[in-house]
Amino acid sequence: MKAYEIEEFGIDKLRIVERPNPKPADKEVLVSLRATSLNYRDFMVVSGSYNPRMKVPAIPFSDAAGEIAAVGEGVTKWKAGDRVMPIFAQRWYEGDSSEEKRRTSLGAGAQWDGVLCEFAVFDQESVVRIPDHLSFEEAATLPCAALTAWNALFVSGKLKPGDAVLTLGTGGVSIFALQFAKMAGATVFSTSGSEEKIGRLKDLGSDGTANYREREDWDRAAIEFCGEGVDHVVEVGGAGTLPKSINATRIAGHVAMIGALTGAAGFNPVTAFMKAIRLQGIFVGSKRMFEEMNKAITANTLRPVIDSVFEFDQARDALKHMESGSHFGKIVVKIG
């Protein structure tokens, strides 16, 4: 089979190799992968900034969708032809996360090879069914970005109809958060540095927006729009945006901390504890959360927002597109 391998860090050093076709062992399924999607983590893994000591060679990327090609002995849950997605952390089925569960995440080292390849083997417990109305390309966007947004809003945040949500930017997590929040009857205030993207955010249902290049006090804009401040922030920027996110949050509100796109910066915690704000780190989610999310996606026939689709031999171009930050929603690579 064809697979991409990291042997040296760097997008241009990622190369296609031939590997033996894997075979399913007892209670495993062989999946013919049809599409994969990119997360910022994948760019960090390939570039070497995620874990410079990562064991290589390794196949990158964590999110995919495909069709079961064969099943091993003892498989009772699946049959050939079933459409499935592997879960992000392969041994996190339910309950709280743990270091042991976190270490089973796909696409960050040779121990748990990723999905930028034609075939892969998974435990029968470590895949979930694709919602019927979604294509392989759409389904490939769900395992990390969508589940992270779902966890942030509904598991950690306990979002209620009428709540106000602040989303930052137009990456995969932020767009899914906007879609999920509107689906649940919440009010959404969104930021972007592009007027064209702001128009698209409004088309998706954003009730209020701010262009952070034109209005640096976007936190004040969110307060003006929501009154006392928002109930929830889906915080993907990190230390560079966290102070304003906290300022935009109402007393006793909730900030779901997900990304660190803005890099390191100083952070004064006084506002957080004076406002009794709950800061919650979010690390994707469990299989149980994934299945609950898929039920909601199916019931609402929600469709992921895909920015662009690249062919398999264009995976390096897809990574460079991710690096540029110009995307709106998810970037997908077709496999087969």
C-alpha positions as CSV (number, residue, x, y, z in Angstrom):
1,M,0.0,0.0,0.0
2,K,1.0,3.6,-0.4
3,A,1.6,5.6,2.8
4,Y,3.2,8.9,3.7
5,E,6.2,8.6,6.1
6,I,8.0,11.1,8.3
7,E,11.6,10.2,8.3
8,E,12.9,13.7,8.8
9,F,10.8,16.7,10.0
10,G,9.6,19.2,7.5
11,I,6.7,19.4,5.0
12,D,8.9,19.0,2.0
13,K,10.6,16.0,3.5
14,L,7.3,14.0,3.9
15,R,7.4,11.3,1.3
16,I,5.3,8.5,-0.2
17,V,6.6,5.0,0.5
18,E,5.3,1.5,-0.2
19,R,4.5,-0.6,2.9
20,P,3.0,-4.1,3.1
21,N,-0.8,-4.3,3.3
22,P,-1.7,-4.8,7.0
23,K,-3.8,-7.8,8.0
24,P,-6.4,-7.8,10.8
25,A,-5.6,-9.9,13.8
26,D,-8.2,-11.3,16.3
27,K,-10.9,-8.7,17.0
28,E,-9.4,-6.2,14.5
29,V,-10.8,-4.7,11.3
30,L,-8.9,-3.7,8.2
31,V,-10.2,-0.3,6.9
32,S,-9.7,0.9,3.3
33,L,-9.2,4.6,4.1
34,R,-10.9,7.0,1.7
35,A,-10.2,10.4,3.1
36,T,-8.3,12.2,5.9
37,S,-8.6,15.7,7.2
38,L,-5.9,18.0,8.7
39,N,-5.7,19.5,12.1
40,Y,-3.1,22.1,13.2
41,R,-1.6,19.3,15.3
42,D,-0.8,17.4,12.1
43,F,1.2,20.4,10.8
44,M,3.1,20.5,14.1
45,V,3.8,16.8,14.0
46,V,5.2,16.9,10.4
47,S,7.2,20.1,11.1
48,G,8.7,18.6,14.3
49,S,7.3,21.2,16.7
50,Y,4.8,18.8,18.3
51,N,7.4,16.4,19.6
52,P,11.0,16.8,18.4
53,R,11.9,13.4,20.0
54,M,9.1,11.5,18.2
55,K,10.0,8.1,17.0
56,V,10.3,7.8,13.2
57,P,9.6,6.6,10.6
58,A,5.9,7.3,11.3
59,I,2.7,7.8,9.3
60,P,1.1,11.2,10.2
61,F,-2.5,12.5,10.6
62,S,-5.1,11.3,13.0
63,D,-8.5,11.8,11.3
64,A,-10.0,9.6,8.6
65,A,-13.0,7.8,7.2
66,G,-13.2,4.7,5.2
67,E,-14.8,1.3,4.5
68,I,-14.1,-2.0,6.2
69,A,-12.3,-4.2,3.8
70,A,-11.9,-7.3,6.0
71,V,-12.4,-8.4,9.6
72,G,-10.3,-10.6,11.8
73,E,-11.4,-13.6,13.8
74,G,-13.7,-12.8,16.7
75,V,-15.1,-9.5,15.2
76,T,-18.8,-9.3,16.0
77,K,-19.6,-5.6,15.6
78,W,-18.6,-5.0,12.0
79,K,-18.7,-6.5,8.5
80,A,-17.0,-5.8,5.2
81,G,-18.5,-2.7,3.6
82,D,-19.4,-0.9,6.8
83,R,-18.4,2.8,6.7
84,V,-16.4,3.8,9.8
85,M,-14.1,6.4,11.4
86,P,-11.3,5.6,13.8
87,I,-11.4,7.3,17.1
88,F,-8.7,9.8,17.9
89,A,-7.4,8.2,21.1
90,Q,-7.7,4.5,20.3
91,R,-8.2,3.3,23.9
92,W,-10.3,6.1,25.3
93,Y,-13.7,4.6,25.2
94,E,-15.5,6.4,28.0
95,G,-14.9,8.3,31.3
96,D,-12.2,10.8,32.0
97,S,-9.0,11.0,30.0
98,S,-5.7,9.7,31.4
99,E,-2.1,9.7,30.4
100,E,-2.4,6.1,29.3
101,K,-5.4,6.9,27.1
102,R,-3.8,10.0,25.7
103,R,-0.8,8.1,24.6
104,T,-3.0,6.0,22.2
105,S,-3.7,9.0,20.0
106,L,-3.2,8.4,16.3
107,G,-0.6,10.2,14.2
108,A,2.0,11.3,16.6
109,G,4.6,8.6,16.5
110,A,5.5,5.1,15.2
111,Q,3.8,3.4,18.2
112,W,0.4,4.7,17.0
113,D,0.8,5.3,13.3
114,G,-1.5,7.8,11.6
115,V,-3.9,7.5,8.7
116,L,-2.2,9.2,5.7
117,C,-2.2,5.8,4.0
118,E,-4.4,3.5,2.0
119,F,-5.1,0.9,4.6
120,A,-5.0,0.6,8.4
121,V,-5.9,-1.9,11.1
122,F,-7.9,-0.9,14.2
123,D,-9.4,-2.8,17.1
124,Q,-13.1,-3.3,16.5
125,E,-13.9,-1.2,19.6
126,S,-11.8,1.7,18.2
127,V,-14.0,2.7,15.2
128,V,-17.4,4.3,15.0
129,R,-20.1,4.3,12.3
130,I,-20.2,7.2,9.8
131,P,-23.6,9.1,9.8
132,D,-25.5,8.0,6.7
133,H,-25.9,11.4,5.2
134,L,-22.1,12.2,5.2
135,S,-19.6,11.5,2.5
136,F,-16.2,10.0,3.3
137,E,-14.7,13.5,2.9
138,E,-17.2,15.0,5.3
139,A,-16.9,12.2,7.8
140,A,-13.1,12.5,7.9
141,T,-13.4,16.0,9.5
142,L,-15.2,14.7,12.6
143,P,-12.8,12.7,14.9
144,C,-10.7,15.5,16.3
145,A,-12.0,19.0,15.4
146,A,-15.7,18.3,15.7
147,L,-15.4,16.2,18.8
148,T,-13.2,18.8,20.5
149,A,-15.9,21.4,19.8
150,W,-18.6,19.1,21.1
151,N,-16.7,18.3,24.3
152,A,-16.0,22.0,24.9
153,L,-19.7,23.1,24.5
154,F,-21.8,20.2,25.7
155,V,-19.6,18.0,28.0
156,S,-17.4,20.6,29.6
157,G,-19.6,23.6,29.0
158,K,-23.1,22.1,29.5
159,L,-24.4,24.5,26.9
160,K,-28.1,25.4,27.1
161,P,-30.4,27.1,24.6
162,G,-30.1,30.9,24.9
163,D,-26.5,30.8,26.1
164,A,-24.0,33.1,24.4
165,V,-20.8,31.6,22.8
166,L,-17.7,33.3,21.6
167,T,-15.7,31.6,18.8
168,L,-12.3,32.8,17.6
169,G,-11.2,32.5,14.0
170,T,-12.4,30.2,11.2
171,G,-10.4,26.9,11.8
172,G,-12.1,23.6,12.1
173,V,-12.9,23.6,15.8
174,S,-14.3,27.2,15.7
175,I,-16.5,26.5,12.7
176,F,-17.9,23.3,14.3
177,A,-18.4,25.2,17.6
178,L,-20.5,27.8,15.7
179,Q,-22.5,25.1,14.0
180,F,-23.1,23.1,17.2
181,A,-24.0,26.2,19.2
182,K,-26.6,27.3,16.6
183,M,-27.9,23.8,16.5
184,A,-28.5,24.0,20.2
185,G,-30.3,27.4,20.2
186,A,-27.4,29.5,21.4
187,T,-26.3,33.0,20.4
188,V,-22.8,33.1,18.8
189,F,-20.4,36.0,18.5
190,S,-17.4,35.3,16.2
191,T,-14.1,36.9,15.4
192,S,-12.0,36.9,12.2
193,G,-9.3,39.0,10.6
194,S,-11.0,38.9,7.2
195,E,-14.2,40.6,6.0
196,E,-14.8,37.9,3.5
197,K,-14.6,35.3,6.2
198,I,-16.9,37.4,8.5
199,G,-19.4,37.3,5.7
200,R,-19.2,33.5,5.6
201,L,-19.5,33.3,9.4
202,K,-22.7,35.3,9.2
203,D,-24.0,32.9,6.5
204,L,-23.4,30.1,9.0
205,G,-25.4,31.8,11.6
206,S,-23.1,34.1,13.6
207,D,-25.3,36.6,15.4
208,G,-22.5,39.1,16.0
209,T,-19.0,39.5,14.6
210,A,-15.8,41.5,15.0
211,N,-12.8,42.0,12.7
212,Y,-9.9,41.8,15.1
213,R,-7.6,43.6,12.6
214,E,-10.0,46.6,12.6
215,R,-11.1,46.4,16.2
216,E,-8.4,45.2,18.6
217,D,-10.8,45.3,21.6
218,W,-12.9,42.5,20.2
219,D,-13.5,41.4,23.8
220,R,-15.3,44.7,24.4
221,A,-17.3,44.2,21.2
222,A,-18.4,40.8,22.5
223,I,-19.5,42.4,25.8
224,E,-21.4,45.1,24.0
225,F,-23.2,42.5,22.0
226,C,-24.0,40.1,24.8
227,G,-24.5,42.5,27.7
228,E,-22.7,41.2,30.7
229,G,-20.4,38.9,28.6
230,V,-20.6,35.5,27.0
231,D,-21.3,32.3,28.8
232,H,-18.8,30.2,26.9
233,V,-15.6,30.9,25.0
234,V,-14.1,28.3,22.6
235,E,-10.5,29.5,23.1
236,V,-8.2,28.3,20.3
237,G,-5.6,31.1,20.4
238,G,-3.8,30.4,23.6
239,A,-1.9,32.8,25.7
240,G,-2.1,35.6,23.2
241,T,-5.9,35.7,23.2
242,L,-6.7,34.3,26.6
243,P,-6.7,37.6,28.5
244,K,-9.3,39.1,26.1
245,S,-11.3,35.9,26.1
246,I,-11.5,36.0,29.9
247,N,-12.5,39.7,29.8
248,A,-15.3,38.9,27.3
249,T,-16.7,36.2,29.7
250,R,-19.4,36.9,32.2
251,I,-19.0,36.3,35.9
252,A,-18.9,32.5,36.6
253,G,-18.7,31.8,32.8
254,H,-16.7,29.1,31.1
255,V,-13.6,29.2,28.9
256,A,-12.7,26.0,27.0
257,M,-9.0,26.1,26.3
258,I,-8.2,24.1,23.2
259,G,-5.3,25.6,21.1
260,A,-2.2,27.7,21.3
261,L,-2.1,29.2,17.8
262,T,-0.8,32.6,19.1
263,G,2.2,31.2,20.9
264,A,3.5,32.2,24.3
265,A,2.6,35.4,26.1
266,G,2.1,36.7,29.6
267,F,-1.1,35.9,31.4
268,N,-2.4,37.6,34.6
269,P,-4.8,35.3,36.4
270,V,-6.4,38.0,38.5
271,T,-9.4,38.6,36.2
272,A,-10.1,34.9,36.0
273,F,-10.4,34.4,39.8
274,M,-12.1,37.7,40.4
275,K,-14.8,36.8,37.9
276,A,-14.9,33.1,39.2
277,I,-14.4,31.9,35.6
278,R,-14.0,28.2,35.0
279,L,-11.0,27.5,32.7
280,Q,-11.2,24.0,31.3
281,G,-8.5,22.3,29.1
282,I,-10.1,20.2,26.4
283,F,-8.3,17.2,24.8
284,V,-10.6,15.9,22.1
285,G,-13.0,13.4,23.6
286,S,-13.9,9.7,24.2
287,K,-15.6,7.2,22.0
288,R,-18.9,7.6,24.0
289,M,-18.8,11.4,23.3
290,F,-18.1,10.7,19.6
291,E,-21.1,8.5,19.3
292,E,-23.4,11.0,21.1
293,M,-22.1,13.7,18.8
294,N,-22.9,11.6,15.8
295,K,-26.5,11.1,16.9
296,A,-26.9,14.9,17.1
297,I,-25.2,15.3,13.7
298,T,-27.6,12.7,12.2
299,A,-30.7,14.2,13.8
300,N,-29.9,17.6,12.5
301,T,-28.4,16.5,9.2
302,L,-25.5,18.8,10.0
303,R,-22.8,19.0,7.3
304,P,-19.2,19.9,8.0
305,V,-17.7,22.9,6.3
306,I,-14.9,21.8,4.0
307,D,-12.5,24.5,2.8
308,S,-10.7,22.4,0.1
309,V,-10.0,18.9,-1.0
310,F,-6.6,17.8,-2.1
311,E,-5.6,14.6,-3.9
312,F,-3.4,12.0,-2.1
313,D,-0.3,13.1,-3.9
314,Q,-0.9,16.7,-2.9
315,A,-0.7,16.1,0.9
316,R,2.3,18.4,1.2
317,D,0.3,21.2,-0.5
318,A,-2.5,20.6,1.9
319,L,-0.1,21.0,4.8
320,K,1.2,24.3,3.3
321,H,-2.4,25.5,3.0
322,M,-2.9,24.7,6.6
323,E,0.3,26.6,7.5
324,S,-0.9,29.7,5.6
325,G,-4.0,30.0,7.9
326,S,-6.1,31.1,4.9
327,H,-8.6,28.2,5.2
328,F,-12.2,28.4,6.4
329,G,-13.3,25.1,8.0
330,K,-11.6,21.8,7.3
331,I,-8.9,20.8,4.8
332,V,-9.3,17.3,3.4
333,V,-7.1,14.9,1.5
334,K,-8.7,12.2,-0.6
335,I,-7.0,8.8,-0.3
336,G,-9.0,6.3,-2.5
